[in-house]
Amino acid sequence: MKPFRKALVGIGSVRTLIALVVSICISGCGEQKTEIAAAAEVPAPAGMVYVPSGSFLMGGKTEQAQQDELPRRKVGVSAFFMDATEVTNWEFEAFVEATGYVTIAERPLDWEVMKQELPEGTPKPPDSILQPGSLVFRQTDGPVDLRDLSQWWEWTLGANWRQPDGPGSNLEGRMDHPVVHIALEDAKAYARWAGKRLPTEAEWEWAAMGGLEDPVYPWGNTPTSDAAQKANFWQGIFPFRNDETDGYVGTAPVKTYPPNGYGLYDMAGNVWEWCQDKYRADAYETSQGGSEAFDPKGPEESYDPAEPLAEKYVVRGGSFLCSDSYCSGYRVARRMRTTPDSAFGHTGFRCVKDISPERD
């Protein structure tokens, strides 16, 4: 649906947060060795890397594993190409200049569409709230209830990919940072223009592993307490104290941190990345029993028990806001969900390209 922006990126929805702003009540296994097919590496297009075919156990394996990551299942993946980095502001600007594309965050919200996803009788917000904008992270002054997203997410009129922190901000010094405030429609539009597509959830997890044997993180099993120089994530106490041990408060330039074994940068942290799969909390429980799934494309229908009426898609990889105390999105198995018209200040994407004829 468009252009109403709502999300549950493992935390909450834009709809929910806007409703808070206008005082609307709302509801509120053993390890298995990774199998990589023996094949000569295929030369990759510019800016992309070759990801070989193989099979692996998909899903969470540590005490941090969430219910929607279980049970683990055997998955096979064909070889493909993947962008070495998240799509940058440089790259997205070239797309916009070539096509005139206007992102979801740059369009007004449509109340007629919006109210269909809200409880019956919900009053219309002021027109000032329905203007183009997006959600921007605001660091708090002290500890807050981590269930109350409005403590650190602020609906900011005029916030979009060009003005990531809202009016008065710009991309100066950030052209090599990942583009943010990107909704699913925006990411798909860019991918079509570039002759690519978004990764499936299985492709993303396989690529994040980088050829390692069942790793917890893209860099291996080194705990995050000793991994500040491996990825851009939150060090300190979320959301009020960031020790900046990794060198950045917000997004970092792509290629700041070491790549994984396939040559992929920022498969943990920096920004969340869209996948093409719809999200179901029970997707792993209902998938093909004990048989291996090959190139799975995700469920036909989405379902999030926290917002059963809202369509959700998967995002992966975590962001600069992730910590062990809040979301742990940098684990290779960590699944998050968000609505397709969502555009947050910590959400971007990267693309893939088929080696064999393109799949739907």
N, C-alpha and C positions, 0 to 999 in steps of 0.2 A: 504494500500500500504506500501511497505517497501523497503529499509531501510531509505528513506528520512524522515527527522523529521521536521514537521511543526505543528504549533498549533495556536489556538486562544483561550487561556484560559481566555476568557472575555477581552482580551487585544490585542493580536496579534499573528502572526504565526512565527515559526522558519524560514519558507521559506521567510517571509517578512523581518525578522531580518538579515538573511544571505544576502539577496538581498541588504539591507542597507549597510552591511559591505563592499560589493564589488561594491557599487554605482550603483546598478541596480534599475531602476525606477519600482515601483509597485503601485498598487491601494491601493496606500496606503490602599366591601361586609360586612355584619354583621358576627360576630363570631359564630361558631357552635362548640358545645362541642365534643371533641374527643370521639369516641365510641370504647371501648376495649372489645373484646369478653371475657366472663367469662370462664376461663379454668385454670386448674391446670398447674403450670409451669413445663415444661419438663426439666429434667437434661441436661445441655449443655455439649458438648465436651470440653476438656481442652482448655483454652484460649478463649472460646467463651461465649456468653451470650444468653439467651432465649429472643426473641422479640415476644410478643403475637400478635395474629391476631386482626384486628380492622378496622375501617373506619375513614376517616378524610377528611377535606377540604385541598386539595393540591394546593399550589400556594401562591403568596405574598399577604399580607394584609396591609402593612404599606405604608407610602409615599415613602419608598425606593424601593418598588416593581418595577421590570422591566417589560417591555411589554411581554417578553417571559415567565413570571410567571403568566400571566393572560389569560382568566378569571380563577378564582378558580374553582376547580372541585371536586366532591365527588369521593373518591377512597377507595376501600377495599383491604386489604393486608392479606395474610395467615401468620400464625406464621412461624418463621424461627430462625435459629441461626446466630449470627454475631460475628466476631472477636471483642473482647473487646477493642483492640487497633489497630492502624495502623500497618501493617507488618513492623517489625524492621529490622535493618541491621543484627542482629543475625539470624533471621528467614530466610531472603533472602540468606544469606551466606550459610546456611545449604542446601537450595534448589540448589544453584549453585554448591556446592561441591558434592552433590548427583547426579546431572544430567549433569554437564559440560555446562550448559546453558550460552549463551553469549547475553547480552542485546542489544537492538537497539542502544543505545548510544556508545556501544563498537564496532559497525560495521561501515565501511565506507559508505558514502552516494553514491547512484547510480544516476549519472547524467541522464541516459536514463529514469529512472523513474521520477526523479525530474522535468525534463523539460516538462513533460506532464501536470503538474499542474501550469506551469508558462505561462505568455503571450507569444505568438508566436514571435520568434526573440530574446528572452532574451538570452544574451550571457552566455556561460558557465563560472562559477566562477573558480578561480585558483584551481588547484588540492589540494593545501594546505588547502582550505576551505572544501573540500569534505572528509577530513579525519575524523575518529571517534571523536566525541565530543558531547557537549550539551550546553545548555544555563545556565549561572551562573549569579546570581544577584550581581550587583556591586552598592553599595550605592553612590549617587551623592554628589557633593560638595555644592549644593544649589538647589533652586527650578528649575524645568524643566517642559516642556510641557508634561503633562501626556498622550497625544496622541502619543508621540514619544517613543516607547518602547525601542529603541536602546540606550536611555539615561541610562538605568539601567540593561538591559539584554545584556550580552556579550557572543557571541559564543566562547566557550573555548575548544580548542582541548585537548583531553585527559580527559575531565570531564565526569564522569560516577558515578555509585553508589558506587564504591570503592574509587573514588577520587572526592568527591562531590563539592569541590571548584576548581578542576582542578589539573594538575600535581603538585606534592609536598604535596598535602593534603592527608589525609587518614581517617580511621574510628576510630582512637584511641580516646577513651572517648565518642564515638558516637554509640557504638554497640546497645544501647537501644533506639536510636533515630529512627524515621521512615525512611525506605529506600527511596531514592529520585532518580531522573533521570530515572524514570520508565515509559516506554511506555505501551500502552494498551496490545500489544502482550506479553510483559514481565509479566504484572499483570495476564493475563489469563494463561500463562504458569505456573506460581507459583500456581495459584488456582487449576489447573488440577492436579498438582503434590500433592497438599495438600488434594485432594478430596473435593474441595469446588468450588465456582464460585464467580463472582463479583455480587454485589447487583444491582437490578433494581433501577431506579431513585425513584420510588414510595417507595420501601422498604427503601432506604436510608433516604428519608425525614421522613417517619413514625418513623424509628428508632431514628433519630436525635431529635425528639420531646420528647422522653423519657417518654411518658405517660402523659405529661403536656397538659393542655387544650389550644390548638391553640397558642403555644408560638412563639415569634419572633426569639428567640435564643435557643440553646439546654439547657441553664441554666434558661430560663424563659424570662421575659420582661425587666429585669434590663438593662439599656443602657450600651453600651460598655465603656462609660466614667467612669463607676463605676464597670467594670467587668475585670480589668486587671489580677486579680488572678483567673479567671475562664477559661481562654484559652490563647493560644499563638498567638497573632496577633500584628500588628504594632501600637505602641503608639508614638505620635509625628506627624511630618509632612512627609508624604511619598513623594519621596524616599530618602530624605537627612538627616532627623533627627529622630532617633529612641530613645525614652526616656528609653526604656528597663524596663518599669514599671512591665512587666510580668516576668522579670528575664532573658530573652533571646533575642538575636539579630536574630539568625537563628532558626533551628529546636530545639525542646526541647525533653528530654526523654519522652517516653510514660508514662502515669500515673502521670505526673507532676501536672496536674490540676484535679479538682474533676470530677468524671464521671456524666453522666446524670442519669435520673431515671431508666433506664434499665441497668445501669452499663457499659455504653459505654464511653470511653475516647476520647477526641480530636475530637468530632463531629463538633467542630468549631475550626478553626485555625490549626496550625502546618503544615500540608500539604494538598493539594487538593487530593481528592480520586476519582479514576475511578469508573464509573458505566457502566453497560453493554448496556445501551440505546444509540441509535443514537440520535443526537441532531437535533431538528427542532425548529426554532424560533417561529413557529405558532402551536406547538404541542398541547397546551392547547386550542387554538381557534378551532381546528378541531377535538377534541376528543369527540366522543359519545354524543354530545349535552348535555342535562341535566341529563342523566342517569348515574348511578354509574359504574365506571370501576373497575373490580376486578382483582387484580394481573396484571396490565398493564405492557407490556414489551417495550413500546416505539414505535416510528414510524418505518415503514419499510425502509424509505429513510431519509437521513439527509438533512437539508437545513439551511444554514447560509447566510443571505443576504449580509453580509460583504465579504464572500468568497464563492459564490454560487457553484463553481466547486469542492470545497474541502469537503471530507467526514469528519464529526465531530461526536464526542461522548461526552457524558455528564461527567463532573467532579463536585464534590460537596464538601462543607465544608469549603472552604477558606484555607488560609495558614498564615504563619508568616508574610507575606507581606500585608495582608489585613487591611484596615482601612475604616472608614466611608467616607473618601474623595477619596478612591480608592478601588473599587470593593465590599466592604461590604459582602464578601463571607461567613462570619460566620452566616448569617441568615439561618434558616432551609430551607427556600423556595428558596434561591438563586441558580440559575442555571448558570453554566459556560460551555464552550464548547472548545474542543481541538481535533486536528487530532490524529488518532490512533497511528501514529509513532512518536508522540511528547515525549520528555523526558526533563523535566525542573528540576531545582534545588529545586522546591517547590511542586513537584507532586509525590505522592505515591499511596497507596491503602490499603484497607482491604477487607476481604472476608466474604461471607455468606455460609450457608449450609442449605439445605432443610430438614425439618422434615418429610414431605410427600415425595413420590417418586420425584426424581429430575426433575425439569422443564428445558426445553431448554432455 
